[in-house]
């Protein structure tokens, strides 16, 4: 199985400009964006380097990452609809 990172920008390249704008002008978005990327890095490290953890812990991290992705994408779409 090939492991890959899921950076928010690489997941949604068509929204690059809106994401950058929100990162600079919306503190809440920036905080969630940073949390998402930190969590993605952590999940990737656990999976690729075999860092010891429980299956439950890893699954909780993945679920939180999905929740963050959904929230961030909703914020991006809302911003784009307002433009």
N, CA, C and O of each residue as an XYZ file, in Angstrom:
332
protein
N       0.846     -1.180      0.000
C       0.000      0.000      0.000
C       0.890      1.241      0.000
O       1.791      1.369      0.829
N       0.632      2.142     -0.926
C       1.385      3.380     -1.009
C       0.762      4.414     -0.071
O      -0.438      4.684     -0.121
N       1.602      4.977      0.776
C       1.136      6.007      1.698
C       1.384      7.372      1.079
O       2.391      7.590      0.406
N       0.463      8.278      1.314
C       0.650      9.635      0.820
C       0.060     10.626      1.802
O      -0.855     10.317      2.565
N       0.610     11.821      1.758
C       0.082     12.896      2.585
C      -1.169     13.450      1.910
O      -1.340     13.347      0.696
N      -2.022     14.028      2.716
C      -3.275     14.587      2.215
C      -3.363     16.066      2.565
O      -4.324     16.499      3.201
N      -2.368     16.838      2.155
C      -2.408     18.266      2.490
C      -3.667     18.878      1.887
O      -4.094     18.507      0.793
N      -4.247     19.815      2.614
C      -5.507     20.409      2.177
C      -5.354     21.088      0.821
O      -6.233     20.969     -0.032
N      -4.261     21.788      0.616
C      -4.044     22.463     -0.673
C      -3.932     21.470     -1.821
O      -4.450     21.724     -2.909
N      -3.265     20.346     -1.594
C      -3.132     19.366     -2.673
C      -4.439     18.624     -2.929
O      -4.669     18.134     -4.035
N      -5.289     18.541     -1.921
C      -6.589     17.893     -2.091
C      -7.545     18.760     -2.913
O      -8.412     18.241     -3.617
N      -7.384     20.077     -2.822
C      -8.308     21.006     -3.487
C      -7.547     22.106     -4.232
O      -7.669     23.281     -3.885
N      -6.769     21.742     -5.243
C      -5.953     22.748     -5.942
C      -6.787     23.809     -6.664
O      -6.308     24.923     -6.876
N      -8.017     23.485     -7.043
C      -8.864     24.467     -7.730
C      -9.287     25.609     -6.816
O      -9.738     26.652     -7.289
N      -9.144     25.416     -5.514
C      -9.546     26.432     -4.536
C      -8.333     27.142     -3.927
O      -8.446     27.790     -2.886
N      -7.193     27.020     -4.569
C      -5.927     27.537     -4.045
C      -6.023     29.004     -3.608
O      -5.612     29.351     -2.501
N      -6.559     29.851     -4.468
C      -6.596     31.290     -4.159
C      -7.512     31.593     -2.969
O      -7.184     32.422     -2.121
N      -8.640     30.926     -2.915
C      -9.565     31.145     -1.798
C      -8.955     30.650     -0.493
O      -9.086     31.305      0.542
N      -8.298     29.513     -0.534
C      -7.655     28.962      0.666
C      -6.595     29.929      1.172
O      -6.536     30.214      2.368
N      -5.768     30.430      0.282
C      -4.726     31.394      0.678
C      -5.350     32.656      1.278
O      -4.880     33.170      2.293
N      -6.403     33.140      0.645
C      -7.087     34.339      1.144
C      -7.635     34.098      2.556
O      -7.444     34.926      3.447
N      -8.306     32.979      2.753
C      -8.877     32.680      4.065
C      -7.786     32.491      5.121
O      -7.955     32.905      6.268
N      -6.684     31.876      4.741
C      -5.581     31.699      5.701
C      -5.061     33.041      6.198
O      -4.676     33.169      7.360
N      -5.049     34.030      5.332
C      -4.524     35.342      5.704
C      -5.543     36.214      6.428
O      -5.162     37.070      7.227
N      -6.838     36.010      6.160
C      -7.847     36.946      6.644
C      -8.860     36.360      7.625
O      -9.694     37.096      8.151
N      -8.806     35.077      7.878
C      -9.777     34.447      8.778
C      -9.011     33.594      9.792
O      -8.518     32.514      9.465
N      -8.922     34.090     11.013
C      -8.142     33.390     12.048
C      -8.676     31.991     12.331
O      -7.902     31.054     12.527
N      -9.994     31.853     12.352
C     -10.586     30.545     12.631
C     -10.208     29.548     11.533
O      -9.826     28.413     11.817
N     -10.318     29.985     10.282
C      -9.923     29.125      9.167
C      -8.450     28.752      9.289
O      -8.089     27.585      9.135
N      -7.607     29.728      9.563
C      -6.166     29.475      9.672
C      -5.861     28.471     10.778
O      -5.000     27.607     10.618
N      -6.566     28.585     11.892
C      -6.360     27.658     13.010
C      -6.752     26.236     12.611
O      -6.011     25.287     12.868
N      -7.920     26.094     11.981
C      -8.365     24.774     11.537
C      -7.444     24.215     10.454
O      -7.147     23.020     10.438
N      -6.998     25.079      9.559
C      -6.084     24.673      8.491
C      -4.787     24.117      9.079
O      -4.306     23.067      8.654
N      -4.231     24.822     10.049
C      -2.999     24.358     10.696
C      -3.224     23.054     11.450
O      -2.380     22.158     11.417
N      -4.367     22.948     12.129
C      -4.680     21.706     12.847
C      -4.795     20.540     11.865
O      -4.295     19.447     12.131
N      -5.454     20.777     10.729
C      -5.595     19.739      9.708
C      -4.222     19.270      9.223
O      -3.953     18.069      9.179
N      -3.362     20.213      8.863
C      -2.049     19.844      8.337
C      -1.176     19.168      9.387
O      -0.434     18.239      9.067
N      -1.253     19.621     10.636
C      -0.509     18.962     11.713
C      -0.996     17.529     11.903
O      -0.195     16.608     12.066
N      -2.299     17.352     11.881
C      -2.880     16.028     12.053
C      -2.537     15.127     10.873
O      -2.247     13.945     11.059
N      -2.568     15.670      9.675
C      -2.205     14.888      8.495
C      -0.758     14.423      8.589
O      -0.450     13.272      8.280
N       0.121     15.310      9.013
C       1.528     14.944      9.185
C       1.671     13.842     10.241
O       2.443     12.900     10.065
N       0.925     13.972     11.327
C       0.987     12.985     12.402
C       0.499     11.614     11.922
O       1.135     10.599     12.204
N      -0.617     11.579     11.205
C      -1.150     10.319     10.681
C      -0.159      9.696      9.707
O       0.105      8.496      9.771
N       0.385     10.497      8.813
C       1.362      9.989      7.850
C       2.578      9.415      8.566
O       3.073      8.352      8.192
N       3.060     10.107      9.587
C       4.222      9.635     10.342
C       3.934      8.313     11.038
O       4.769      7.409     11.032
N       2.764      8.204     11.630
C       2.391      6.958     12.309
C       2.357      5.812     11.309
O       2.892      4.736     11.575
N       1.736      6.037     10.171
C       1.581      4.972      9.178
C       2.890      4.626      8.478
O       3.165      3.452      8.230
N       3.689      5.620      8.161
C       4.903      5.361      7.380
C       6.088      4.916      8.223
O       6.903      4.112      7.771
N       6.190      5.429      9.437
C       7.345      5.102     10.276
C       7.018      4.034     11.310
O       7.885      3.622     12.081
N       5.786      3.594     11.325
C       5.407      2.570     12.281
C       5.480      3.040     13.723
O       5.812      2.263     14.618
N       5.171      4.310     13.949
C       5.182      4.847     15.308
C       4.113      4.113     16.112
O       2.967      4.017     15.673
N       4.473      3.598     17.277
C       3.511      2.822     18.066
C       2.298      3.651     18.488
O       2.431      4.755     19.017
N       1.130      3.099     18.245
C      -0.128      3.697     18.685
C      -1.195      2.618     18.623
O      -0.979      1.555     18.041
N      -2.323      2.887     19.211
C      -3.424      1.933     19.127
C      -4.222      2.193     17.854
O      -4.194      3.292     17.301
N      -4.926      1.170     17.403
C      -5.784      1.342     16.231
C      -6.847      2.400     16.491
O      -7.166      3.201     15.612
N      -7.395      2.399     17.708
C      -8.412      3.394     18.057
C      -7.858      4.811     17.964
O      -8.525      5.707     17.447
N      -6.655      5.014     18.456
C      -6.038      6.342     18.412
C      -5.847      6.799     16.969
O      -6.154      7.941     16.629
N      -5.345      5.913     16.130
C      -5.129      6.257     14.726
C      -6.461      6.560     14.035
O      -6.561      7.524     13.276
N      -7.470      5.748     14.292
C      -8.779      5.975     13.677
C      -9.399      7.289     14.148
O     -10.033      7.988     13.359
N      -9.223      7.630     15.420
C      -9.731      8.910     15.926
C      -9.053     10.077     15.221
O      -9.700     11.068     14.884
N      -7.754      9.954     15.001
C      -7.022     11.010     14.296
C      -7.523     11.147     12.855
O      -7.697     12.257     12.353
N      -7.750     10.024     12.208
C      -8.248     10.061     10.837
C      -9.653     10.656     10.766
O      -9.963     11.422      9.854
N     -10.494     10.305     11.725
C     -11.849     10.856     11.752
C     -11.820     12.367     11.990
O     -12.580     13.108     11.366
N     -10.962     12.815     12.872
C     -10.831     14.257     13.123
C     -10.343     14.965     11.862
O     -10.792     16.068     11.548
N      -9.423     14.328     11.142
C      -8.916     14.909      9.898
C     -10.054     15.068      8.889
O     -10.139     16.091      8.209
N     -10.918     14.077      8.787
C     -12.067     14.159      7.877
C     -13.013     15.278      8.305
O     -13.502     16.034      7.465
N     -13.269     15.384      9.602
C     -14.134     16.456     10.106
C     -13.557     17.831      9.773
O     -14.277     18.732      9.343
N     -12.258     17.976      9.975
C     -11.609     19.249      9.664
C     -11.680     19.549      8.171
O     -11.945     20.683      7.773
N     -11.443     18.535      7.352
C     -11.496     18.730      5.902
C     -12.887     19.194      5.484
O     -13.022     20.112      4.675
N     -13.918     18.561      6.033
C     -15.289     18.949      5.706
C     -15.574     20.392      6.126
O     -16.177     21.156      5.372
N     -15.143     20.755      7.321
C     -15.364     22.120      7.816
C     -14.627     23.144      6.964
O     -15.188     24.176      6.597
N     -13.379     22.855      6.654
C     -12.578     23.777      5.848
C     -13.164     23.947      4.451
O     -13.252     25.064      3.940
N     -13.562     22.843      3.838
C     -14.123     22.929      2.493
C     -15.435     23.710      2.497
O     -15.706     24.471      1.569
N     -16.243     23.526      3.526
C     -17.489     24.298      3.634
C     -17.185     25.789      3.734
O     -17.883     26.605      3.132
N     -16.160     26.147      4.481
C     -15.776     27.553      4.611
C     -15.282     28.104      3.278
O     -15.587     29.243      2.925
N     -14.526     27.308      2.544
C     -14.021     27.726      1.235
C     -15.190     27.960      0.278
O     -15.248     28.983     -0.405
N     -16.109     27.012      0.235
C     -17.253     27.140     -0.674
C     -18.133     28.332     -0.307
O     -18.648     29.021     -1.188
N     -18.304     28.573      0.978
C     -19.093     29.725      1.421
C     -18.428     31.026      0.974
O     -19.102     31.943      0.505
N     -17.114     31.102      1.121
C     -16.366     32.297      0.697
C     -16.485     32.500     -0.810
O     -16.680     33.624     -1.272
N     -16.370     31.426     -1.570
C     -16.459     31.538     -3.027
C     -17.865     31.930     -3.475
O     -18.023     32.665     -4.450
N     -18.875     31.449     -2.776
C     -20.256     31.803     -3.124
C     -20.536     33.277     -2.845
O     -21.373     33.892     -3.506
N     -19.835     33.836     -1.869
C     -20.035     35.240     -1.499
C     -19.337     36.191     -2.467
O     -19.621     37.389     -2.468
N     -18.449     35.682     -3.271
C     -17.677     36.543     -4.183
C     -18.420     36.799     -5.470
O     -17.915     37.502     -6.345
